[in-house]
Amino acid sequence: MSAPQITPLNAFHRRHGGRMVDFAGWDMPVQYRSILEEHKAVRQRAGLFDVSHMGEADVKGPEALKFLQRLVSNDCSKLFPGRVLYTVMCYPNGGVVDDLLVYMRGPDDYFLCINAGNITKDIAWMQEQAKAFNCTVTDRSADYGQLAVQGPLAVGIVQILTNSDLAGIKYYHFADGEVAGVKCIISRTGYTGEDGVELYCAAGDVEKLAEAVLAAGVPLGLELAGLGARDSLRLEAGFPLYGHEITQDISPLTAGLGWVVKFDKGPFVGSDVLAAEKAKGPAKKIVFFKTGDRRIIRAESSVLDASGATVGRVVSGTLSPILNEAIGSALVEAAAATQPLAVDVRGTKLNLQLVKPPFVPLKKS
């Protein structure tokens, strides 16, 4: 077995007491103090996450837009320099290769952020698809470090360290600037449902940047946060995670991401299959639930209908520190999605209360 990969902040995490785990082949901190405390710090004040394990790619060339329109489901023609787009790229069968962010720098120049566990697969897929277009796809994952500063105080904390007007950068927009003397892409995006920024910088600069954010933020209540809080925060916000709510076998329509599937923009990989799925209606559906009980419902737990028949499986489950009860998502037969559902937890039947995400109000600039 090969050793897990490390981010440029590996020594930083160990110095600050991070409890390290293997996450998708990366040696990452799952928590520093407790997941509960870090989660609440992000909701109430601010948290600092190392997300340098995420992948980045440049797409450049005269047919960069034409390629992206074929590659992803959302409409990249709506982008303009400084704008960010959330989308998915699909296989021909409609399953999801990955979800990603597309940043437009200029007419022939785009920057992509992809999931850490999918970097090798995504780059190979994109480069294969790009062969038919006059553009290049370049893996830049090793060149960048990335921090996420999230929470109601996050923007104010980062503003201490930069002359860029962060309030002037709208949600899902970005700008080039300097933070703590480090050149950054400053992006008003995030994965927690809170206001905040994501900062991309040279890998060699990210430790200096992290220490500066920490020094500025700790007096105001910022805490280091690990992957545990990142997952509970994203699930409270109702955001999908690749490998759970979206996979190569779960289409964006099944996952409830129909809003990023733009059929009217023209054909894209998987669009014919997705159009047929939309016309017929997805056979299965991702639903979100809470239980009124603190016991966490583990992924792969069977979902049962009123007769006790298995009609699906849980794909994500955690304890919501804000609601103080278990929440999660499940892939169920579409016909069962409006019926009473339950799970069996060590001999106890718990009813699932289906809810429309997010579980907590989303905040954005």
N, C-alpha and C positions, 0 to 999 in steps of 0.2 A: 504494500500500500504506500503510495507516495505521500510525502509530508504535505500538510495543508498550506495553501498560499497565505501570505501575510500582506497587510497593507503597510504603507509608510508610517502608520501610527501604532504599529505593534508594540514597540518599546514604550510609547506614551501610555497605552492602555495598561500595561503591566506596572508602570510607574505609578499610575493613579488607581491601582487596585481592581482593575477589571477582571471578572471571572471569565476566563477564555474557554470557548467551545469550538468545535468543528462545525461550521455552517456552510453547507454546499461546497466543501473543499477549501474554506477559508477559516483561518484562526482568528476568531472575532470575539469581542466581549458580549456576553449575554446580559450582564448587569454589572454595576459597580457597588451599589448599596442594596437596594431591593427593587424588583420590577415594579411593585406597587408604588413605592416612593418616587421612582423615576417617571412613571406614568403620570402621577398627580402633579409632579413638578412641571411637566410639559403642558398639561392642561391649565395649570394655575399660574405658572411663571415662564420658564423656558428650559429647554434641554438641548444638549449638544451631542449629536450623533456622528460617528465616523461612518461614512458610506462610501469610502474609497474603494471598496470591493466592487462597486457598480462598474459596468463597462461603458466605454465611450467609443464613438466612431465618427470619422469625418466622411461626408458624402459630398464630393465636389465634381463639377464638370457641367458642360452645356446642357446635358440631359438629366441633371440631378433631380429636378422636379418631376420630370416625366417618369423617371425610375421610382421615385418615392410614391407617386400616384399609383403605380402598378404594384408596389411592395406592400403598402399599408392600407387599412380600411378607411381611415379618416381622410378628409379632403385637405391636402397640403397646399392647394392653390389658394386657400384662405390665409395662409401665413404671410407675414411681412417681416422685414428685418427687426429683430428684437422680440418676436412673438414665439411662444412655445405651444406645441400641440401634443395632447395625449392621444395615443392610438394603439392599435394592435397590428401585427403582421400575421397572416394566416398561411396555412398549408393549402394545397388545392382542395382538400376535403373539408375545409372550413375550420379545422382545429387551429389552435393558436400556437404560433412559433414563440411569440413573446409579446408582452406589452412594453411600450417604450415612449420616451419623450423625443419629439423632433423640434430642434431649435433652428430657426432660420437666421443665418448671419448675413447672407446676401443672395442675389438671384441664383447663383450657381454654387452656393456654399451652405451646407447644412451640418449640424452637429447632433448626434444621437446619443441618448443615454439608455442603456439596456441593462437587464438584470444580471447580477453577478454570476449566478449559476448557469447562465445561458450564453456567456460570452463566446466561447468557442463555436457552439452551434449557430448562434446568431450571425457571427461574422462570416462563417462558411456559407450560410443560407443567403445572406445579402450579397456576398461577392458572386455567388452562382447566378442569382437573379439579375445582377448588374451587368452580366456579360452581354446582354442584348442592348445595352444603353451606353451612350458616350459619357460615362462618368466613372468615378472610382470610389470604392469603399475601403477606408483605411482604419484598422484597429488602433485606437489611441488609448486603450485602457491602461497600459502601463505608464503613460505619460501624465495622468491626472490623479490628484488626490481630491477627495470631495467631502465636505462637511455639510450637515443639515443642522440648522439652528431653528428650533421650532417652539412656538408657544406665544402667549399674548405679549410677553416682554422681549421676544426674540429680535424683532426689527430694531427696537430702541437700543438693545445691547450692541448689535452689529453697527448701528449708526454711529456709536461712539468711536468706532475704529476706521471710519471711511468718510471721505468728502462727497461721495456719491449720494444723491438724494434718493434714499430708499423708498420714501413715501411716493416718489414720482414714478417708481417702477410698479406697474399694475400687476395684479394676479395673472400668472401664466405669461409674464413678460420677463425679459432679462436685459442686462447691460454689462458691458465691460467696465471694470473699475479696479481700484486698489482697496484692500481691507488689511489693516495693520501693516501697510507697506508691501503687501503681497498682491501681485496681479491676479485678478479673479474674474470669472464669469459669475455675476451676481444674479441669481434666478429666484423669482418670487414663486417658487413651487415648493412642494413638500408632500409627505406621505403620512401625515398625522391628523389631518383635519383642522390643524391650527394655522394661524398666521406664521410667517417666517420666511427664511431664505435657505437656498441651497447654494453653496459656494464651491466652484470648481477652480482648482489652481494647479500649478506644477507639482508633481508628486514630491519633489524635494523641498517644497515650501509649506506643505500641509501641516507639519508638526509646529512650525513657527506660528502658523495661523491658528491652529487649535489652542495653543497655549495663550495666545493673545485674546481669543474669544473667551476662554475660561477665566482669564484674569479680569477681563471687563465684566463678565457676567456673574461670577460667583457672588460678589457683593450685592447683586440684585436678586439673587435666588436661583440663578441658573445651575443646573446639575448635569453632570455627564450621564448619558443614557445609553443603554445597550440594546441588543437585538430583541430582548424580551419585551421591553416597553414599546419598541418600534412595532412589534407584531400586535400587541394588545391595542395600541393607539390606532393602527390602520384598520383593525377589525371593528373597533368602535365607530370609526369614520365610514365603514362600509366599503373600503377600498379592496379590490381583488389582489390576490397574491398568486404569482405564477406557480403552478404545481398544486394549487388548491382550488380557487374559484375558476381559474382558466388553465387549460392544459392542451396538449395536442389532441385530446379527445373531447374537449369542452369548447364549443364555439363561442364567439362573443355574444351571439344572440341568446344562447342557452345561459350564459353568465349574466345576462341583464345589461350588457354593454352595447345594446342596439344604437345608442346615441353616438357611438364612434364608427358606425358602419354606414357609409354614405354611398348608396347605390347610384345616386344621380350624378356622381362625378365621372363615371365610366368604369370599365372593367378593372378589377384588381385580383390578385391571386386569391382564389377561393370565392370570388363574388357570385359565380353562378350557383354554387352549392348553397351559399348563404341565402341567396334570393329564393331558392326553392324551400329552404328551411323556414324562411320568414312567411312564405305563402302558405305553407302547410301548418306552420306553428311548431316550435321546438318540441321534441318528444320529452325532453327533460328540462328542468329549470333549477337555477340556483336560488335558494330562498335563505333569508336571514331570520334568526330566531333568538329569543331569550327564554329563560326557564322559570324565573322567580326563585331559583335555588342557586347556592354558591358552588355546587359541585360542577367542575369543568367537564364538558362533553368532549371526549377525545375524538380526533379525526378518525375516520373509518368506522365509527359507531354506526350500527344499522338504524335507519329511520323507519318507524312502524306506523301503519295506518290503524284505524279504529278496530279492525279485525285482528290485528297483530301481524299482518303480512308485511314483509319488507318492501318498502317503496322507494328507498334511496339510502344514502350514506352521508354522514357528516364529513365536511371537507376542511372546516376550520372550527376551533373551539377555544375559548379562553374565559377568564373571569374579567368582567368589566369593573375596573376599580371605581369608576364613576357611578355606575348603576348598582354596584355591589351584588351582582348576580351573573350567572353564566350566560354568555352570548356565543353565537356561532353562525355558521352557514352550512347548508347541506345541498347536495345534488339529488333532486327527487323527480319522480315521474310527474310530468306536467299536470296530469289529471288529478294527482294527489295534492297539488300545491294549495288547493283551497279547502282541503279536508283537515279534520283534526289529526295531528301527528304527534308522535311520542318517541322517546328512546328508552332503552333499558339500561340503567346504571347499577350494575352489581345487584340485580334482582329488584330494583325499585324503578317503577315506570314514571318517567318525568314527561309531562306534556310540553310540547314546543309551542310557544306563542310566536307566531310569525309576525314579523315587523318589517316595515319598509326602512332600509337604512337611509341615513346614518342613525346610529343609536344615540348619539349626542349631536347637538347643533354644530355644523361646520362653521369655521371662522376663516375668512380670507380677506385679503386687502381689497 
